[in-house]
Amino acid sequence: MAIKNSQEEELRKLSIEMRYLEQTATALQQRISMVNATLTDLAYANATLEGIEQEKENAEMIVPIGGSSYVQAKLANPNKIIVGLGAGVSVEKTLVDAKTTIKERIEELEKTLQSAQTQFNQVAERINSGQKRMESLLANVRQGNA
């Protein structure tokens, strides 16, 4: 009887741990999605800067304004780029400095992404082993009730 109670107690604890791990996995998946979206945005910005680098002053361009909409504009100064720093703060940089800043952000986010994916894989492994242990405990408890 004591074995059955200890198995039931382990099942309860394992059940709580599994819920926590599933919440952690969901949070990590959301973080991975956000980092991927930001990486896509930065890759687009980097490609745009590389395109601007090839243009001359007063070159005509089509500039995206969001919602799959564009405006035609002339490039007044291809060497002055406004770069967002976060929290609504932006600073003017040279084209070279802006490209460097964007590439540094991409590198940082790639490291963050790799870390989050590693954490997710570890959590997924713990969930998998926890589920196997729960199945084993449930089978033992059911056999004890028979």
C-alpha positions as CSV (number, residue, x, y, z in Angstrom):
1,M,0.0,0.0,0.0
2,A,2.9,2.4,0.8
3,I,4.4,1.7,-2.7
4,K,1.1,2.7,-4.3
5,N,0.8,5.9,-2.3
6,S,4.4,6.9,-3.2
7,Q,3.7,6.2,-6.9
8,E,0.6,8.3,-6.7
9,E,2.5,11.1,-5.0
10,E,5.2,10.9,-7.7
11,L,2.5,11.1,-10.3
12,R,1.1,14.3,-8.8
13,K,4.5,15.9,-8.6
14,L,5.4,14.8,-12.1
15,S,2.0,16.1,-13.4
16,I,2.8,19.6,-11.9
17,E,6.3,19.5,-13.3
18,M,4.9,18.5,-16.8
19,R,2.5,21.5,-16.7
20,Y,5.4,23.8,-15.8
21,L,7.6,22.4,-18.6
22,E,4.8,22.7,-21.1
23,Q,4.3,26.4,-20.2
24,T,8.1,26.9,-20.4
25,A,8.1,25.3,-23.9
26,T,5.3,27.5,-25.0
27,A,7.1,30.6,-23.8
28,L,10.3,29.5,-25.6
29,Q,8.4,28.9,-28.8
30,Q,7.0,32.4,-28.6
31,R,10.4,33.8,-27.9
32,I,11.8,31.9,-30.9
33,S,9.1,33.2,-33.1
34,M,9.7,36.8,-32.0
35,V,13.4,36.5,-32.6
36,N,12.8,35.0,-36.0
37,A,10.5,37.9,-36.9
38,T,13.1,40.4,-35.8
39,L,15.8,38.6,-37.7
40,T,13.7,38.7,-40.8
41,D,13.1,42.5,-40.3
42,L,16.9,43.1,-39.8
43,A,17.8,41.0,-42.8
44,Y,15.4,43.1,-44.9
45,A,16.9,46.3,-43.5
46,N,20.4,45.0,-44.3
47,A,19.5,44.2,-47.8
48,T,17.9,47.6,-48.3
49,L,21.1,49.3,-47.0
50,E,23.2,47.3,-49.4
51,G,20.8,48.4,-52.2
52,I,21.1,52.0,-51.1
53,E,24.9,51.7,-51.2
54,Q,24.7,51.2,-54.9
55,E,22.5,54.3,-55.5
56,K,23.6,57.8,-56.1
57,E,22.1,61.0,-54.6
58,N,18.7,61.9,-56.0
59,A,18.1,58.4,-57.3
60,E,14.4,57.6,-57.5
61,M,13.2,54.7,-55.3
62,I,10.1,53.0,-54.2
63,V,10.0,52.9,-50.4
64,P,7.8,50.5,-48.4
65,I,5.4,52.3,-46.0
66,G,3.8,49.2,-44.6
67,G,0.6,47.2,-45.4
68,S,2.1,46.2,-48.8
69,S,2.1,49.9,-49.8
70,Y,4.9,52.0,-51.2
71,V,5.7,55.6,-52.0
72,Q,8.0,56.9,-54.7
73,A,10.9,59.0,-53.3
74,K,14.2,60.5,-54.2
75,L,17.2,59.6,-52.2
76,A,18.5,62.9,-50.8
77,N,21.6,61.6,-49.1
78,P,22.5,57.9,-49.4
79,N,25.1,58.3,-46.6
80,K,22.7,59.4,-43.9
81,I,20.7,56.6,-42.3
82,I,18.4,57.0,-39.3
83,V,18.8,53.9,-37.1
84,G,16.4,53.0,-34.3
85,L,18.1,52.3,-30.9
86,G,14.9,51.2,-29.1
87,A,12.3,52.9,-26.9
88,G,11.4,55.3,-29.7
89,V,15.0,56.7,-29.9
90,S,16.8,57.0,-33.2
91,V,20.2,58.3,-34.2
92,E,21.7,59.4,-37.5
93,K,24.6,57.2,-38.8
94,T,26.6,56.9,-41.9
95,L,25.7,54.1,-44.2
96,V,28.7,52.1,-43.1
97,D,28.0,52.5,-39.4
98,A,24.3,51.7,-40.0
99,K,25.3,48.4,-41.8
100,T,27.7,47.6,-38.9
101,T,25.0,48.2,-36.3
102,I,22.5,46.0,-38.2
103,K,25.0,43.2,-38.7
104,E,25.9,43.3,-34.9
105,R,22.2,43.1,-34.0
106,I,21.8,40.1,-36.4
107,E,24.7,38.3,-34.8
108,E,23.4,38.9,-31.3
109,L,19.9,37.7,-32.2
110,E,21.3,34.6,-33.9
111,K,23.1,33.8,-30.6
112,T,19.8,34.4,-28.7
113,L,17.9,32.2,-31.2
114,Q,20.5,29.4,-30.8
115,S,20.3,29.6,-27.0
116,A,16.4,29.6,-27.0
117,Q,16.4,26.6,-29.4
118,T,18.8,24.7,-27.2
119,Q,16.7,25.5,-24.1
120,F,13.6,24.4,-26.0
121,N,15.2,21.1,-27.0
122,Q,16.2,20.4,-23.4
123,V,12.7,21.2,-22.2
124,A,11.2,19.0,-24.9
125,E,13.5,16.1,-23.9
126,R,12.5,16.5,-20.2
127,I,8.8,16.5,-21.3
128,N,9.3,13.4,-23.3
129,S,11.1,11.5,-20.5
130,G,8.5,12.8,-18.0
131,Q,5.7,11.5,-20.1
132,K,7.3,8.1,-20.4
133,R,7.8,8.0,-16.6
134,M,4.1,9.0,-16.1
135,E,2.9,6.3,-18.4
136,S,5.0,3.8,-16.5
137,L,3.7,5.0,-13.1
138,L,0.1,5.0,-14.4
139,A,0.5,1.4,-15.6
140,N,1.9,0.4,-12.2
141,V,-0.9,2.2,-10.3
142,R,-3.6,0.6,-12.5
143,Q,-2.1,-2.9,-12.0
144,G,-2.2,-2.3,-8.3
145,N,-5.9,-1.5,-8.5
146,A,-6.7,-4.6,-10.4
